[in-house]
Amino acid sequence: MFPSTLPLFPLPNVVLFPGVFLPLHIFEPRYRAMTEDALAGDRMIGMALLKPGFEAEYEGRPPIYPVGCMGLITHAERLPDGRFNLVLQGVERFRVREEDHARVYRLGHIERLGGDIPSSSDSAALRTLRDRIQHLLVPLVERGVGEVTVPPTMTDADVIHALAQYLDLAVIEKQALLECDTVVSRATALADLLEMKAMTGGTAAWSASH
């Protein structure tokens, strides 16, 4: 059973995708409390992106993009001073319908969005898009500062989501990819974005978080 209410962890520069792992360092008191509650419960946290202009309200509840991705805490290290090192694995996208202010951290009443697991009828289109994306990455990486190595054993959906999260794209571009309704539409949007960067002389490399 997926929760209908989810602790929200809003950040200004991180977008989580289904199936992808994300290391986190938790140090603010309100998010330490969030982590304690999550570990005592279903170990689920909802990652959400802060909208621009959040700085003045950061200590409060500045606006977030309503579409995020819930993640499962797969590893938790509690440090002596109360901070945490976590590893989160993306599970499924959600939309925040409203927020609950009962806790010191943010809670969202959420709606599951689905569309993160491709159907069997999508397999051919997804494989074609994966090949197109990997072809587009070659010249982009050559102009960049790193390389992109995709294990051949990864599923097409996992490849799309890993590239969407780890490529050095603008955070708003990543948010737009997350908001695509299906893996196929997300792969199409990613391919179109990379093609545009190729035409305009952009680069692509793994981001530092990978």
N, C-alpha and C positions, 0 to 999 in steps of 0.2 A: 504493500500500500504506500503510495506517495503522499506526502503531507499536503494539506490544504493551506497551512500556515507555515512560513519558512523564515528562519533568521536571514536577514539580508546583510551582506558585506559589500558595501559600495566602495569602489576604488576609481581613481581618475584615469588609469592607464592600463587596465587589465580587462580583457574579455575572455571568458572561459567557453570552450566548445565541448560538445558531448564526446565522451571517450578519451579526452586529452587530460594529461596530468598537469597540475599546477602547484608549485611549491609556494607556501605562504609563511610569512613571519608575523605573528600576532603580538602586538605590544600595547595597544591602547586599552585602558581598563574596560571600556564598554564591550570591546570585541574579545577580550579575555573572558568576560562573563558569557558572551555568546558562545565561545568555544567550549567552556565548561558545560553549558546547557546542551550543546549539540553532542558532545561526547557522552553525556549522561542519557541521551535520547537516541534518535535515529541516525546521528552522525551526518546529517544533511545541512548544508549551508547554501544559500543562494547568492551567487556572484552577480553584481549589477554595476553598470557603468555610470559614474557621476556625469551630469550634464555640465557643459562649460559654464564658468562663473561660480563654481561651487565654493571657491576659496573663502569668501566672506562668511559663508554659513557652515563651513566644514564641521565645526563642533556640534552643530545641530543636525537638521535633517534636510540637506539641500536636495534639489530635484535629481532624480535618476531616470535613465531610459527604462521604460517599463518592461522590456524584454531582457531577460537574463538567462543564466544557466545554473541549475542546481548541481551541486557537487557533493560527492561522498568523501568524508575524511577517511583515507586509507592508511594514513600514518600520522601519529601525533607524538611529539616530543615536548614534554612539559619542562621548561627551564627553571632553575632554582629561584629566579626572581619573579616567577609567575607568567612570563612570556611563553609563547608556544611556537614551535616549528611544525607546520602541517604540510601534508601532501593531499591535495584534493583531486579527485577524478570526476570530470564532467559526466553528468548522467542524462539530463534532459532539459530542454528549454522550458521557460515559463513566462507568463505575463503577470505583473503585479496589478491586481485590481484595486486594492486599497491597502493602507498601512495601519498596523495596530501599534499604539504608543504605550503599551502596558509595560514594556521592559526598557532598560537603559539603552539597549541596542535596537536596531530597526527590525521589525517583523512585517512580513508581507502576506496578505491573503492572495493566494496565487491561483492561476489557471494553467494547467498543463497544456502545452502547445502541440506536442507530437511532431511528426514529420522528420525525425532525426534518424530513423532506420529506413533505408531504402527498400522498396518492394522488389520482388523478383523481376517484375516487368521493367524496373529502372536499371537493371544491371548493365545492359548493353550501352545505354546512354551514359551511365556513370563511368564505365571503362573508357569510352571515347573521350569524355571530358578529362579523366585522369591523364590519358596520354597527351591530350592537348596542353594541359597545364604543365606537365613535365617537359614537354617540348618548349613551351614558352619560358620556362625557368632557365634554360641553358644560357641564352645570351644575357639574360638579366643578371644571373649569378656571375658570369664572366666580367661584367662591369662593376660588380659589387665587391664585397670584402670577405666572402666566405663561400661555402658550398652547401648544397642541400642534398642530403643523402636520404632516399626513401627506401626503407626495407621492402623487398618484393613481396614479403609475406603479409604486409599490412593490407587490410581490406580497402576497397576504394573509398568508402565513407570515412574510414579512419585517416586515410591519407589527406582527403579534402579538409577534414577538421583540424588535423595537425598542422597543415600548411596555413590554414586560416589563422590559427593561433600563433604560430611561431615565426612566420615570415614577418619581416620588418615593415609592416604596413601601418598606416595611420590608424589610431585607435577608433576613429569614427568609421573608417573603412571596415574594420573588424566588426564593429557593432552592426553595420549594414549587412554584412555577411551572416551574422548570427540571426538577424531578423528575417532572412529568407525562409519561406515556408517549408521547403523540402531540401534534402541533400542535393538533389539534381539542380534545383534553382540556385542553391548556394555554390555548387561547383561551376555552374554557368556564370554566375556573377564573379567568382574568383578568376575564372579564365578571362572574362572580359576585362577585369581590372588589370591583370598581368599583361594582357595584350596592349592596353592603353599605356602602361608603363614602358613597355617595349617600344612603342611608337614615339614616346616623348623622352626617351633616353633615361628612364629610371633604372633603379637597381633592385635586387632582391637578395636578402641573406637571412639566415636564422637570426632572430632577435636574441638579445642577451639573456632572456629568461629561459632559453632552451638549453 
